[in-house]
Amino acid sequence: MTLIFPGSFDPVTMGHVSIARRAAKFADRLIVAVLENPNKNPLFSVAERTAFLKDALRDVKNLEIESFCGLLADYAQLKGADAILRGLRNSGDFEREAPYAAYNSRLSETEIETIFLPAAPQFAHVSSSIIKEAAAHMNEDRFGFTFLAEQLPPAARAAMQERMKSHGCTT
């Protein structure tokens, strides 16, 4: 089975890493696909997000990490995917993702399915948006000792710390 786990991963969180590791156990091939979305203003470039994922998941053997732009259904078909993988933290995620699952199935020639995998309990409250918001308000001395240290892989945490020096509050 080939699964595609798409996302913006801006930044990569331990929740993303957990979903990928767990899914890799039942997939023959897992493609983590970093979305290039020209309509978003990401904190990290596609190359940086891809590098963070490669670092955090370097020991997972049946894993590929790459980027894509365009329709997910087209990309999934191009890659010969059997299903799209989406992580869910809560019912709100399901309500937001269910229409996309139907949309991707209808757009794909193979009527690709979407598999939903619930987040591990310790990551059910974490989102990239929350991480960015918290990081923007933390000073350098506190950064490594907060919940962020538990929520970001080391390479992403170091990059976030450096990036936030120029993006945080000035007052």
N, C-alpha and C positions, 0 to 999 in steps of 0.2 A: 504494500500500500504506500502510495506517495501522498503526503500531506503538504499543504502550503499554509504556513503561519504568517500572514501578512500583518503589517503594522507600521506606524511611523516611528516607534521606538525612540522618542525624543523627550527624555533620555531613556536608555535601556534600564529597566528596573529588575530587581530580583524576582518580581512577579512574572515578568516576561521570561526570564531565565528558567524559572520553575515550570511554567507551561511548556516550554520547549523541551526541557529534560524529561518531563513526564510523558509528553506525546511521543518522543523519540523511542520510548520503550515499546510502543505498539505499532510504530510505522517502520516500514522497510527503508523509507527515505523521507526525510523531513527537510523542507526548504523554508528557511526563515527569510521572508521577502520584505526588505525595507522599502517602503513606499516613497517615491519621489513625487511630491505633490506641489506643483507650482502655485497653488492657491494658499498654501500655508507658509508661515514664516518660522521655520524651525530654529531652535537654539543651536543645534548641531547639524553639520552637513551630513549628507548621505554617507560619504566616505567615513566620517567619524563614527556614526551610528553602526555602520557595518563592522568597523574595527572593534568597537566595544562588544558587539555580539560575538565576533570571532574569538576575542580574548576570553569572555565569560563562558563560552561553550566549546572551547578548544578540545576538550576530551570526549565530546560526543561524536562517535564515528560515523553514524548514518545521517549526518547533518550537512546541509549546504546553506550558505548565507550569501545572498545577493540582493541587488536592488531592482526595482521595476517601476515603470511609469505607464499609466494608462488604465484600462479596465482590468480588474482582478480576474474576471471570467476569462478574458482573452489570455492573460498571463498563465492562469491555471491550465488552460487547454494547451498552450505552447509547451508547458512543462510536463504534460501528461499526468497531471494530478488526479487522484481519485476523490479527494475532498479538500475543502478549505477548513482550517482549524481556527477557531476563535476562542479566546479565554474570556470567561465571565466572572466578574467580581460580585455581581448582584443582579436583581431582577431588572433594574434599569438598563444594565448592559444588554440583557436578553431582549428587552423591548426595542432597544436601539439597533441591535444586530439582526434580529429576525427579518425585517424588511430587506436588508442587504443580502441575506441568505436566499430569499425568494428571488430577488433581482439577479443575483449571480447564477442561480439555477436556470432562470428563463433566458439569460443572455448566452449561456454556454450551450454549445452543440451537444454536449454529453449530459446536460442537466446536472452539473456538479452539485454534490451535497455539501452542506456545512456541518461540521462536528463542533459542538460546544463542550469545552472542558472547564469545569469550575476552578476558580483560583484556590490555591492552598489557603487555609484559614488565616495564616499569618500575613498573607499578601492581599486579602480581600478588600482592604481599605486603601490600597496604594494605587495611585495613578501618576502618570508622567506629569500631568498638570499640577497635582498636589506637590510633587517633588520640586518642580520649578518654583512654585509659589513659596514653599518653605525655604528653599535654598537662597532665594532672593533676599530674604530677611535675616540670614544668619551671618554672623561675623566669622572670620577665619578661625579664631580660637575654638569656637563651638562646633565647627563643621564635622570633625571626625568623631565627635562624641554624642551625636544626636541620632534620632531615628533614621536620618538619611544614611548614616554609615551602615545600617542594616538593610536598607532598601535599594542601594545601588551597587553594582559590581565595582571592584576596585578601580579599574581604568575609567569607567564612567564617573565615579565619584571624584577622582582626581581632576578630570576635565571639567566637571561641574563646579568644583571649588575654584578652579582657575577662571572659568568663564564668569562666575558670579562676582568676581572682584570688580568687573567693569559693568555689570548689569544690575547690581543690587540697589537698594535705597541709598540716597545720599544724605539723609537727615538722621 
